[in-house]
Amino acid sequence: MKFLRKILTIIIVLATIGVGVLFALQNKMPVPLDLLVYTFEPKSLALWVLAAFALGGLLGMLISSVIMIRMRTSFGSCRRKLAKARAELDKLRSNDSATDS
């Protein structure tokens, strides 16, 4: 299963790179990028689009990493609380069985 996942990932990455190269070859016209306060010098349209795609992907990975770290921290905290509650429950059960005897 892991082998199949690796092959599928490699195929998707290669297909994405191939589409990016074809897109870059077809869109060579220089276009300026205007961001309200700053205007970048004209570069190819493909460069701007691919840069925006890559930046969006990186930001998405960064945000999801932060969320995963928070969830793992919360999970660790919940595990510690559960272990503490189980230890207390075992202690109460052993005290209860000692008083019944």
Helices and strands as residue ranges (DSSP letters): H 2-26, E 30-34, E 39-44, H 45-100
